[in-house]
Amino acid sequence: MDNKVIEVESHEDDVQWQICCSHSSKSFIKYVVTVIMSIIVLVFSIYMIATNPENDNSIYFSLLSSILTLYIPAPSLDKIN
């Protein structure tokens, strides 16, 4: 039996998407969409908390904290010599 190994190279960063009148990389488009959706959720949550202070706003605070954790880097425990 011949055991052949086939290597497949992935060049996802090289993929160009054409949207409207521009050519952009796939990773850049995904990043921009993620940031825009995050801003929409943040604005919506803040608006709902501000306009309904007497209601239970725990779901909106949960949305705020989950979106913010995407952008706050995790702490690192580096040993200082």
Secondary structure, DSSP 4 states (H G I P E B T S, - for coil): -----------GGG-EEEETTEEEEHHHHHHHHHHHHHHHHHHHHHHHHHH-TTS--HHHHHHHHHHHHHHSPPP--PPP-
